[in-house]
Amino acid sequence: MMTEWLTHISNLLSVLSAAGLLGGGVWMYRRENRRIKQAEAARAEADLNTLAAHEWREIAENREVKINKKDEKIEELYKENREWRDKYNELESQLHRLEVERIKEQIRICNKPKCADREPQSGY
């Protein structure tokens, strides 16, 4: 009977020591576990920051592309505007030349056709 008691006590002690080791292990590694969790949180935050940086870069690149397209469109419109202005100026100068020619021809018209007493006297 004594041996049974000793067997039970030794089994109980081994169970308690195993439980103590597990509990003690958890207690000993709590700081390490905290550091591991902090490192995981920092890594997750860094990943989010990297993802956000990539998204912002894409937004910036897309914005640059849109701005370049708008600049090209503006340059095209300015070019078209210059062409129209040049064409208008050319037509305006041609109109003025024709107006001067018309006035010259009006001066040359004789009010008395086929006569020696030309009016106005212009030498024609």
Secondary structure, 3 states (H helix, E strand, C coil): CHHHHHHHHHHHHHHHHHHHHHHHHHHHCHHHHHHHHHHHHHHHHHHHHHHHHHHHHHHHHHHHHHHHHHHHHHHHHHHHHHHHHHHHHHHHHHHHHHHHHHHHHHHHCCCCCCCCCCCCCCCC
